[in-house]
Amino acid sequence: MDAEAKAKFTEEPGYKYGTDVESEQKFKVAEPTIDPSIFDPKKRVQTGRYDEREMSIAVPFLKRPSKLDGTHAGDVGFDPLGLSENLDMYTMMEAEIRHSRLAMLAVVGWPLAELMGPNWMLHGANNLSPSVMNGFDPLSFLAVAGIFGGFGYFEYKTSLRRVDDKALGKKHTEDMANVWKYGVPGDYNFDPLNLYNAFGDSADGRKAMRELEVAHGRAAMGGITSFAIWEALTGHQIVENNLLFHPNAVVPALAVAYLAFGFFYEVENDDQYLGQVKLTSEGATRIEGIKRKAALAASENSELIEQGMDIAGKVAQIAGDTFSDLKVKYESATEDYTKSVMSKNYEK
């Protein structure tokens, strides 16, 4: 800096700290504005649901995988092989939901084929569903190959589909904006019955429905695998002598018991014990409500109960008197008949 510029810099009020801004001018820093909707679970899926948990929910003796923090539907921290650390999360979730949907179709179709299908479409002397482990007949092989060929072509045509310009895709993009820009795996913009909003037309409502679908899909994948292994080992149909596929009272009773149990109790695992049954706070409230309603119903109907008891007593008295009268008449008639027969025999 030359002497003239230095003098100008130090003497003139218009120059301060090497700038041409007036010394009296004040600066105001704009405060960043944050849209509060990003913290609303009904507007967007919230991240890090399990950040406070050190151990996995699914495998309590293993630490929770770092990328499985409960953000996505179906995330219970199960990844013993560490796939989430090395593979693309979206791709794995897309693969899981596709297999889940196929399994849900198969776990229904397998027993229905054995219960209702023609024998010429089944395999072997015991009419098993055709599969890799059971084997195929020529006709069933062509049918299965055609079905899987159709599924393969559909997967090929939709693997790189764009959905963010569709109705559901736009909702998913907004729902997942806190997570990533890819929307939701498995989105085909298909919901003709509007079941997707059964739990509410909101981000958490749609996530709850995805949780339900993933849970059913995983159960179906386990079920169809067990079907195949069972028939391969035993050589008998899965529907043979199986309570689940024939009318009976046991399965409905077990289902009602299971639902009733979940209505009042829950099973918890901790660092020391597994499978601890505990009464939930909601269950305790429900039990108290049932007791109050039962007591109220009993007090309101006490007069009716007393009247009913009186009527029942009178009916019982009348029935007893009638029975006693009939008994006396029966004994009298029996005695008269006996005397008549004996008198006739005596006369002879």
C-alpha positions as CSV (number, residue, x, y, z in Angstrom):
1,M,0.0,0.0,0.0
2,D,1.5,3.4,-1.0
3,A,1.7,6.4,1.3
4,E,-1.2,8.2,-0.4
5,A,-3.5,5.2,-0.1
6,K,-2.4,4.6,3.5
7,A,-3.2,8.2,4.4
8,K,-6.6,7.9,2.8
9,F,-7.2,4.6,4.6
10,T,-6.4,6.0,8.0
11,E,-7.7,9.5,7.8
12,E,-10.9,9.5,5.8
13,P,-14.0,8.3,7.7
14,G,-15.3,6.5,4.7
15,Y,-12.6,3.9,4.9
16,K,-12.5,1.4,7.8
17,Y,-10.7,-1.9,7.9
18,G,-9.8,-1.5,4.2
19,T,-13.5,-1.2,3.0
20,D,-15.5,1.6,1.5
21,V,-18.4,1.2,3.9
22,E,-19.4,4.1,6.1
23,S,-18.4,3.7,9.7
24,E,-21.9,4.6,10.9
25,Q,-23.5,1.9,8.8
26,K,-24.7,-1.1,10.8
27,F,-24.7,-4.7,9.6
28,K,-27.6,-7.1,10.3
29,V,-27.1,-10.8,9.9
30,A,-30.3,-12.5,8.7
31,E,-31.4,-15.3,11.0
32,P,-31.8,-18.6,9.2
33,T,-35.5,-19.6,8.9
34,I,-36.4,-23.3,9.5
35,D,-39.6,-24.8,8.4
36,P,-41.2,-26.3,11.5
37,S,-43.0,-28.9,9.3
38,I,-39.7,-30.9,9.0
39,F,-40.1,-31.8,12.7
40,D,-43.7,-32.8,12.3
41,P,-44.0,-36.7,12.1
42,K,-47.3,-36.2,10.2
43,K,-45.5,-34.2,7.5
44,R,-42.2,-36.0,7.3
45,V,-40.7,-39.3,8.5
46,Q,-38.4,-38.5,11.4
47,T,-34.9,-40.0,11.5
48,G,-33.1,-41.7,14.4
49,R,-35.9,-43.4,16.2
50,Y,-33.5,-45.8,17.8
51,D,-30.5,-43.5,18.3
52,E,-30.7,-43.9,22.0
53,R,-30.6,-47.7,21.8
54,E,-27.2,-49.3,21.9
55,M,-28.4,-52.9,21.3
56,S,-30.4,-54.3,18.5
57,I,-34.1,-54.9,19.0
58,A,-34.2,-58.0,16.9
59,V,-31.0,-59.5,18.3
60,P,-30.7,-58.1,21.8
61,F,-27.2,-59.6,22.4
62,L,-25.7,-57.7,19.4
63,K,-25.2,-54.0,19.0
64,R,-27.5,-52.1,16.8
65,P,-26.1,-51.6,13.3
66,S,-25.2,-47.9,12.8
67,K,-27.3,-47.4,9.7
68,L,-30.4,-49.1,11.2
69,D,-31.7,-46.4,13.4
70,G,-35.4,-47.0,13.0
71,T,-35.9,-44.4,10.2
72,H,-37.3,-46.8,7.6
73,A,-40.3,-49.1,7.9
74,G,-39.5,-52.5,9.2
75,D,-36.2,-51.5,10.7
76,V,-35.7,-53.5,13.9
77,G,-31.9,-53.5,13.8
78,F,-31.5,-57.0,12.3
79,D,-28.3,-57.2,10.2
80,P,-26.0,-59.8,11.7
81,L,-24.0,-60.0,8.4
82,G,-23.4,-56.3,8.2
83,L,-24.9,-55.9,4.7
84,S,-26.2,-52.5,5.5
85,E,-22.6,-51.2,5.9
86,N,-21.5,-52.4,2.5
87,L,-24.5,-52.4,0.2
88,D,-26.9,-49.8,-1.0
89,M,-29.8,-49.5,1.4
90,Y,-32.4,-48.5,-1.1
91,T,-31.5,-51.4,-3.4
92,M,-31.8,-53.9,-0.5
93,M,-35.1,-52.5,0.6
94,E,-36.5,-52.7,-2.9
95,A,-35.4,-56.3,-3.2
96,E,-37.0,-57.2,0.2
97,I,-40.3,-55.6,-0.6
98,R,-40.5,-57.4,-4.0
99,H,-39.7,-60.7,-2.5
100,S,-42.2,-60.0,0.3
101,R,-45.0,-59.4,-2.2
102,L,-44.2,-62.5,-4.2
103,A,-44.0,-64.6,-0.9
104,M,-47.4,-63.2,0.2
105,L,-48.9,-64.4,-3.1
106,A,-47.1,-67.8,-2.9
107,V,-48.0,-68.5,0.7
108,V,-51.7,-68.3,-0.2
109,G,-51.4,-70.0,-3.6
110,W,-49.4,-73.0,-2.4
111,P,-52.1,-74.5,-0.1
112,L,-54.9,-73.4,-2.3
113,A,-53.3,-75.4,-5.2
114,E,-53.2,-78.5,-3.0
115,L,-56.7,-78.0,-1.7
116,M,-58.5,-77.0,-4.9
117,G,-56.2,-77.5,-7.8
118,P,-56.5,-80.3,-10.4
119,N,-54.2,-83.3,-9.8
120,W,-52.6,-82.9,-13.2
121,M,-51.2,-79.6,-12.2
122,L,-49.6,-81.1,-9.0
123,H,-46.6,-83.3,-8.7
124,G,-46.0,-86.9,-7.7
125,A,-48.2,-89.6,-6.2
126,N,-49.1,-87.3,-3.2
127,N,-50.1,-84.4,-5.4
128,L,-47.6,-81.9,-4.1
129,S,-47.3,-78.3,-5.2
130,P,-44.6,-78.0,-7.9
131,S,-41.4,-76.4,-6.6
132,V,-37.7,-76.6,-7.0
133,M,-37.5,-79.0,-4.0
134,N,-40.6,-81.1,-4.9
135,G,-39.9,-81.3,-8.6
136,F,-42.0,-80.5,-11.7
137,D,-44.1,-82.4,-14.2
138,P,-43.8,-81.1,-17.8
139,L,-47.0,-79.2,-17.8
140,S,-46.4,-77.6,-14.3
141,F,-42.9,-76.7,-15.3
142,L,-44.1,-74.8,-18.4
143,A,-46.7,-73.0,-16.2
144,V,-44.2,-72.0,-13.5
145,A,-41.6,-71.0,-16.1
146,G,-44.2,-68.7,-17.7
147,I,-45.2,-67.1,-14.4
148,F,-41.7,-66.4,-13.4
149,G,-40.8,-65.2,-16.9
150,G,-43.7,-62.7,-16.6
151,F,-42.4,-61.5,-13.2
152,G,-38.9,-61.2,-14.5
153,Y,-40.0,-59.1,-17.5
154,F,-42.0,-56.9,-15.1
155,E,-39.0,-56.5,-12.9
156,Y,-36.8,-55.6,-15.8
157,K,-39.2,-53.0,-17.1
158,T,-39.7,-51.4,-13.7
159,S,-36.3,-51.6,-12.1
160,L,-35.3,-48.1,-13.2
161,R,-38.9,-46.6,-13.1
162,R,-39.5,-43.0,-12.1
163,V,-42.3,-42.4,-9.6
164,D,-41.5,-39.0,-8.2
165,D,-43.8,-37.5,-10.8
166,K,-46.8,-39.6,-9.8
167,A,-49.4,-38.9,-7.1
168,L,-47.9,-41.4,-4.5
169,G,-44.4,-40.6,-5.6
170,K,-44.8,-36.9,-4.8
171,K,-46.2,-37.8,-1.3
172,H,-43.3,-40.2,-0.7
173,T,-40.7,-37.6,-1.8
174,E,-42.1,-35.1,0.7
175,D,-42.4,-37.8,3.4
176,M,-38.8,-38.9,3.1
177,A,-37.3,-35.4,2.6
178,N,-35.5,-35.6,5.9
179,V,-33.9,-38.9,5.0
180,W,-33.0,-38.9,1.3
181,K,-34.4,-37.8,-2.1
182,Y,-35.4,-41.3,-3.3
183,G,-38.9,-41.6,-2.0
184,V,-40.0,-45.1,-0.8
185,P,-38.8,-48.5,-2.2
186,G,-41.5,-50.6,-3.8
187,D,-43.6,-47.6,-4.9
188,Y,-45.5,-48.5,-8.1
189,N,-48.2,-45.8,-7.7
190,F,-50.7,-48.6,-7.2
191,D,-53.4,-48.2,-4.6
192,P,-56.8,-48.6,-6.3
193,L,-58.7,-49.2,-3.1
194,N,-57.0,-46.3,-1.2
195,L,-55.9,-48.7,1.5
196,Y,-52.6,-46.9,1.9
197,N,-54.2,-44.2,3.9
198,A,-56.0,-46.6,6.3
199,F,-53.9,-45.3,9.2
200,G,-54.2,-41.7,8.1
201,D,-53.2,-39.6,5.1
202,S,-49.9,-38.5,6.7
203,A,-46.3,-39.4,6.7
204,D,-46.5,-41.5,9.9
205,G,-49.8,-43.1,8.7
206,R,-48.2,-44.2,5.4
207,K,-45.1,-45.5,7.3
208,A,-47.3,-47.5,9.6
209,M,-48.9,-49.2,6.5
210,R,-45.4,-49.9,5.1
211,E,-44.5,-51.4,8.5
212,L,-47.5,-53.7,8.3
213,E,-46.7,-54.8,4.7
214,V,-43.0,-55.5,5.6
215,A,-44.0,-57.5,8.7
216,H,-46.5,-59.6,6.7
217,G,-44.0,-60.0,3.9
218,R,-41.3,-61.3,6.2
219,A,-43.7,-63.8,7.8
220,A,-44.8,-64.9,4.3
221,M,-41.2,-65.5,3.2
222,G,-40.6,-67.6,6.3
223,G,-43.9,-69.5,5.7
224,I,-43.3,-70.3,2.1
225,T,-39.8,-71.5,2.9
226,S,-41.1,-73.8,5.7
227,F,-43.8,-75.2,3.2
228,A,-41.0,-76.2,0.7
229,I,-38.8,-77.7,3.4
230,W,-41.7,-79.7,5.0
231,E,-42.9,-81.2,1.8
232,A,-39.4,-82.0,0.6
233,L,-38.6,-83.8,3.9
234,T,-42.0,-85.6,4.4
235,G,-43.3,-86.1,0.9
236,H,-46.8,-85.1,2.1
237,Q,-48.9,-82.0,1.4
238,I,-48.6,-79.1,3.8
239,V,-52.4,-79.1,4.1
240,E,-52.6,-82.7,5.1
241,N,-53.7,-83.1,8.7
242,N,-53.0,-79.5,9.3
243,L,-55.4,-77.5,11.6
244,L,-54.7,-74.3,9.7
245,F,-56.3,-75.6,6.5
246,H,-59.3,-77.4,7.8
247,P,-62.4,-76.2,9.7
248,N,-61.9,-76.4,13.5
249,A,-62.4,-74.3,16.6
250,V,-58.8,-74.5,17.8
251,V,-57.2,-71.9,15.4
252,P,-59.9,-69.2,16.0
253,A,-59.7,-69.7,19.7
254,L,-55.9,-69.3,19.6
255,A,-56.3,-66.2,17.4
256,V,-58.7,-64.6,19.9
257,A,-56.4,-65.5,22.8
258,Y,-53.4,-63.9,21.0
259,L,-55.3,-60.7,20.3
260,A,-56.7,-60.6,23.8
261,F,-53.1,-61.0,25.2
262,G,-51.8,-58.2,23.1
263,F,-54.7,-56.0,24.2
264,F,-53.5,-56.1,27.8
265,Y,-49.9,-57.4,28.0
266,E,-46.6,-57.2,26.2
267,V,-43.4,-59.2,26.1
268,E,-40.2,-57.3,27.0
269,N,-36.5,-58.2,26.8
270,D,-33.8,-56.6,28.9
271,D,-30.1,-57.1,29.6
272,Q,-30.8,-59.8,32.1
273,Y,-34.0,-61.7,31.0
274,L,-35.8,-62.5,27.8
275,G,-39.5,-62.9,27.3
276,Q,-40.8,-61.1,30.4
277,V,-44.6,-60.7,30.3
278,K,-45.7,-57.4,31.7
279,L,-49.1,-55.7,32.0
280,T,-49.0,-52.5,29.9
281,S,-50.3,-49.2,31.2
282,E,-52.9,-49.2,28.5
283,G,-53.8,-52.8,29.5
284,A,-54.2,-51.8,33.2
285,T,-56.5,-48.9,32.1
286,R,-58.6,-51.2,30.0
287,I,-58.9,-53.7,32.9
288,E,-60.1,-50.9,35.2
289,G,-62.5,-49.8,32.6
290,I,-64.0,-53.2,32.2
291,K,-64.3,-53.6,36.0
292,R,-66.1,-50.2,36.2
293,K,-68.5,-51.1,33.4
294,A,-69.2,-54.5,34.9
295,A,-69.9,-52.9,38.3
296,L,-72.1,-50.3,36.7
297,A,-74.0,-52.8,34.7
298,A,-74.5,-55.0,37.8
299,S,-75.9,-52.0,39.8
300,E,-78.1,-50.8,37.1
301,N,-79.6,-54.3,36.5
302,S,-79.8,-55.4,40.1
303,E,-83.6,-54.9,40.2
304,L,-83.9,-56.9,36.9
305,I,-81.7,-59.6,38.3
306,E,-83.8,-59.8,41.5
307,Q,-87.0,-60.0,39.5
308,G,-85.5,-62.6,37.3
309,M,-84.4,-64.6,40.4
310,D,-88.0,-64.3,41.8
311,I,-89.5,-65.5,38.5
312,A,-86.9,-68.3,38.3
313,G,-87.8,-69.3,41.8
314,K,-91.5,-69.4,41.1
315,V,-90.9,-71.3,37.9
316,A,-88.8,-73.8,39.8
317,Q,-91.5,-74.1,42.5
318,I,-94.2,-74.7,39.9
319,A,-92.0,-77.3,38.1
320,G,-91.3,-79.0,41.5
321,D,-95.0,-79.1,42.4
322,T,-95.9,-80.3,38.9
323,F,-93.3,-83.0,39.2
324,S,-94.4,-84.1,42.7
325,D,-98.1,-84.2,41.5
326,L,-97.1,-86.3,38.5
327,K,-95.1,-88.6,40.7
328,V,-98.1,-89.1,43.0
329,K,-100.4,-89.7,40.1
330,Y,-97.9,-92.1,38.5
331,E,-97.5,-94.0,41.8
332,S,-101.2,-94.1,42.3
333,A,-101.8,-95.4,38.8
334,T,-99.1,-98.0,39.2
335,E,-100.6,-99.1,42.4
336,D,-104.1,-99.3,40.9
337,Y,-102.8,-101.3,37.9
338,T,-100.9,-103.7,40.2
339,K,-104.1,-104.3,42.3
340,S,-106.2,-104.8,39.2
341,V,-103.8,-107.4,37.7
342,M,-103.4,-109.2,41.0
343,S,-107.2,-109.3,41.5
344,K,-107.7,-110.8,38.1
345,N,-105.0,-113.4,38.7
346,Y,-106.6,-114.2,42.1
347,E,-110.0,-114.7,40.5
348,K,-108.6,-117.1,38.0
